Amino acid sequence: MSSQRSVQRVFIIAKRSSRYNVTIPKRLYATRNNKAYIGGIFEPFLNDKIDKKSVIDHDLIKDFSKVTVKDILPEDDVLNLAIQSKQISLPIDTQKEIVSILINDTFDNDKILKLVNNKSTELTAFGNILLRNSKFGAPLALKLYKLGMEHGDDRGAFSYANMVYRGYAGTLKNEEEGIKVMSQLAQKGHPYAQINLAAIIMRTQPDQVASAVKLYELAGQAGLDKAYSELGRMYRLGYGVHQDHKKAIDYFKKGAQTGNPQCNFMLGVYCSSGLGNDERKPDQEKAFKHFQKAAVKGMAEAQYNVGLRFLKGHGVEANSFNAAEFFRMAALQGFQLAQVNLAGMYSEGRGVKSDLDEAREWLQKAAAGGGSIGKDAQKRLDELDEIQGKKKDKCTIM
């Protein structure tokens, strides 16, 4: 069956969900504070990226006859650390015995289950260890996730579904199977499965946007503020829906209530532009507060905006020292505009002690980022090189 047909199966389930008043069974899934428990290792699906450090790129090994347990498992100190941090409770010797069974042609499910005392959650936990720390861990983790799924662990089912849907780390790709499992989880109220199915629908079936919206809303109600961020983005841009700033703001407000930085940032944008109120008048004080909430969560663009507002006194009393500190936060994350402006402040001695060497260092970082901002930074860097040791004309704040 083609992936196109397999995706259509999702829509049938999604339509059923939208047809009824679906409630999230709290006894099955935790809320936002415990979302790591239900999401597992494959949470960041919306960005369509997985931390590349967690899995070493490799060609999938189909024949484990020449691979030993030592080749697969990380060092004992890494395994001990996982036990101490309560990622897993299986003794190291048990972990080694399970790997020995996994690489054997006669894969013995019953023996593995006995080793984990029939605790399917331990299978998923061990799969996570292998996936994150082993060069050859992906195909073995997939076996553990599948076994955990077959014995009732939804975290294992979710990880299994994501791996087969993507063909992750060289494992065999099967979109239909991945969608099928995610659909089953979504019907049970698994918010990460709901959000993933919604993302699949938006990418592949724009005529089924209503189903995607319903799934995002269900995920948001279960505590995933990321779902509200995505809904707000859709209505703000008119992505798959009619552009509606009021709806966008309503969704951003819902996400902001639980501290979502992207939602707070977008509310800041709306307040700053005046689109956030009926009078269409900018409210810079409210904008600053929203930007600040996003900034303290580590969002580089928000940190830059807070720095700029401290510098210019928009919505807050001007304070060059605070401006430099927020520019620094964003600059350390590689945000080019912040790097250029921090260089300008060091060049002027504004909010910080004048230091042309420090200014040069930040301009070099910005120039290395390329693009139009990088070209401007290189131009300023060339000018700085010419006048090193002399008082520089004031650097324009961008």
N, C-alpha and C positions, 0 to 999 in steps of 0.2 A: 504493500500500500504506500502511496506517495506521501511526502510530508504535508502536501497540500490537503489531502484527505484526512490525515491525522489531525491537522489543526482544526478542521471542521468539527471534529468530535468534541473539541473544547467548547465550541460555540453552543453546541446542544446543551452541555452541562451549564455553561454560563447563562444561557437563556432560562434554564430551569431555575437557576439561583435568582435571577431578576424577576421571575414570575411569582416567587414566593417570598415571604418575609423571613429571610434567613437570619438566624441568630448565631453568634459565635459561642460554642459551649466552653465556658470558662474552665470547667474541670479538665478539659483536654489541652487547652493552650493558655500559656501565661500571657500577661500583658507586657507593656514596653519594658518594664524594669527587668524582666527575665527573658527578653527576646533572644539572647544568645542560645538559650536552651532549645528553642524551637527552630531557630534558623540554621544552626550548625555552621559548617565550614563554607557553605555556598550562599551566604546571605546577600552579598552585593550584586544581585542580578541586574538591577536597573541600569547600572553603569556598564554592564556587559563585560566586566573585568574581574579577574580573580588575582589575588596577590601572587605575582610570578615567583616571589621568593619562597612561597610555600611548596612549590613543586619544581624540581629540577627538570628542565626540558630533556626529553629523551624519546627515542623510538620505542614503541611498546614492545616489551619482551614477551614473546608468545611461548617460548620454550625456557622453562626455569630449571631444566635439568643440570645446567652448569652453574647455577646460582646457589649460594649457600645462605643460611640464616644470617650469618655475619655480614654478608653483602647487602642484605635488605634492611636489617634493623640498625638504627643509630647507636652510638656508644651508650654504655650502661648509665653514664652520668646524665645523659639526655633523658633516658627512660625514667630514671629516678626522679628527675626534676618534674616530669609529667605526673608522676605519682604523687609527689609532694604538693604540687599545685592542684591536685584533685581533678586533673583532666581524665584520669583513668585510675582504676583501683586494682587492676590485674597485676600480680607479681611479675617480675621480669622473666623468670623461668617459664611462666605460663605464656607470656607473650611470645617467647622464643619457640615454644612448643606449637603454638597456633600457626606461626609463620612456617614452621617445618611442615605442617599439614597442608597449608595453602599452596606451597610450591611442589607438593607431591601430586602426581597424576591422579591418584585415587583420593580425590578431595572428600573428606569425611565430615559432613555437616554435623552429624550426631556427636561426634567426638569433640568438635569445636564447641558446640552448645554445652556439653558436659563440663568443659574446661572453664566456661564463663558462668557456670551454675544457672544456665538457661536465662541469663540476663541479657536481653537483646540490646539494651543500651550500651553494654560494654563492647559489643561488636562494633557499634558505630564509633564509640570513643577510640577504639584501637584502629579503626579505619582512618580516623582523623590523624592519629599519630603517624601512620604509615604515609599518608598522603602529604603531610607537611614535611616529613623528615627523611623520607627514603627516596633514593634515586629511582628505584623500581617499584615504588609504592602504589601507583595508581591502579593497575589491574588487580592487585591484591585487596586494596581498599574497596574497590567496586564489589568484589566477592563478599566482603564483610558487610557492606551496606545492604546488598541484596539479601543476605541471610538475615540481617537485623530486620529488614522490611518484612520479610516473610514470617517473622515471629513477633510482629506488632510494634516495632519501633519506628515512629514517624520521622524522627531525625534521620535515621538510616534511609528511609524511603525517599526523603527529600533530597539527600545527597546523591543517592542512586539515580533519581530522576534527572537531576541536573547534569550528572556525569554522562549519562547516555544521551541526553538531549543535545549536549554540546560535542560529544566525542572527546571529552576532556582529557588532556594529557596523553593522547594517543589511544585511549580506550575506544572500543567500537561504538560508532555513532548510531543512534536509533531514536530519531525525533518522535516517532509515533509512540514508542514505549515511554519516553520521558514525559510526553504530554499526558498520556494515559494515567501515569502514577501521580503527576501533579494535579490532574483533574480530580482524582479520588481524594487527595489530601485537601484540595480546595473545598470540596463538598463537605468535608469533616470540619472545616473552619480553620485550616492552617493558613495563617495570613501571608507567609512568605510564598506559599504555593499560589495563593490568590494574586499576589502582586506580580509573580513571574508569568502567570497565565495572561494577565492583563497586558504585560509588556509584549508577550508573543503576539497577542491579538493586534495590538497597535502597530507592530512591525509588519504583519502579514495579511491582515484582513481589516482594512479601514472601514468597510461597510458594517462591521460588528462593534463599532466604538461603544455603543450603549452597554454591551456586555463587559467591555474593559472597564468602563466607568464604574459599573456595579461592583466588579471585583476589587478595584482600587478602594472604593468606599468601604467595602467589607474589611479589607486589610487595615484601613485607617481606623475603623471602629474597634478593631482588635488591638490597636496601640502602635501600629507602624506609621509614624508621622511622615515617613518617606512617601507613602501613598498620597497623602494630601499635597505634598510638594509637587508630585507628578501631575495630579489633577489641576492644581493651580497653574502649572506651566502650560498644560494643554489649553485651558480656557484663556490664559493670557495671550498665547500666540495664535489661538485658533487652530491648534494642531488636532485634526480629526473631528473637531467640534466647531460650532459657531463661536467666534471670539466674544467673550463676555467677561469684562473686567470685574463686574460685581461678583460673579461666581468665583473668579480667580481669587479675589480678595478673601471671600468667605472660606475657601479651602486653605489659603495661606494662613488665615487666622486660626483655623483648627490645628494646623501643624505647628504653628508658633506656640500654642498653648502648652505643648509638651516640649518646647525648646528646640524645635528643628531649626538649624541655622539658615538653611536655604529659604525657608518660609519667612523667617524674621527679616532676612536680607531683602526679599521681594516686597514685603510690607514697607520696608524702608524706602525702596525705590518708588513705590506707589505714593507714599506720604510726601516724598521729596518732589515728585512731579505734580502733585495735586490731584491725581486720578483716584486717590484713596478716599475722597470725600465728595459730597454732593456739590459743594461750592467750587470745586475744581481749584482750590487754593492750596499751595504747598504748605505743609506743616513740618518745618525743619526740626523742631524739637522732638516730635514723634519719630521722624525719620532717624534722627541720631540714636534714639533709644533702641529702635529695632536693629540698626546697624551694630550698635554696641553689643546687643545680646548675641548676634551672630558672630561678632569678633571674638568674644570670650570663649566661644565654642571652637575657635581655631580656624575660622573661615578667612582665608587670606584676603579676598576681595573686600570683605566687610572690614577687616583690620585697616586696609588701605583707605576705605571711605571714612572710617572713624578718624584716622590720622589727618586726612584732608579737612575734615570738619573742625577738628581741634586747631588746625593751622589757620583756617579762614574764619573761624568763629561762626559757623553755620549750625544753628540749633544748640549750641553750647558755647560757653565762654572760651575765647581763644586761649590756647596754651601750647606754646611751641615745644616745650619739653614733652608733653603728652603726645603731641603730633609725631615727634621723632620716635617715641617708643612704639607707637602703633605702626608707623612705617617700618620700623625694624622688625616687628613681629611678622609682617607680611613679606618683607624683603628676605627674611630667613627661610621663607617657604618658596622663594624663587619668583615672587610677584614682581615683574619688571618695573611697573610704574612706581612701586614703593621703593625699589632699589635706586631708581633715578632720583626720586625726590629726597630720599635719605642722603644720597650723595650731594644733592644740592644744599641740604641743611648743614652737612659737614663742611662744604665749601664756604658757606656764608657764616658758619658759627651760630646758627639759629636753632635754639633748643638743645644744642650740643656744643662742645668745645670745638672750635675750628680745627680741622685736621684734613689737609689735602690728600694725605696718603690713604686715609680711610675713605675719602670721597672717591679716589681713584679705584679702590678695591670694589666698591659697590657699582661703579660705572662699568668696570670690567665684567662683573657678574651679569649686569643688565645687557651689555653688548653681546655676551656669549649666548644670550637667549634668542638673538636674531629678531627678524621682523622689523617693522617700522620703529618700534620703541628701541630695539637693539641698535638700529642705525643711528638714531638720535643720540643714544648713549655713547656710541663710538665717536660721534662728532664732538660731543662734550669732552670725551676722554682725550681726544687729540688736542683740543683747546687747553685742557688742563695740563697736558704734557708740555705745552709751549710756555706756560706761565708758572710752572712749578716754582714755588718759593716766593712768588709775588702775589699781591692781593688780587683775587679774582673778582670780576664783575659778578653781580648777583646772579645766581642760577635760577632760571625761571621754574617755578613750581608747576608741575603738570596737573 
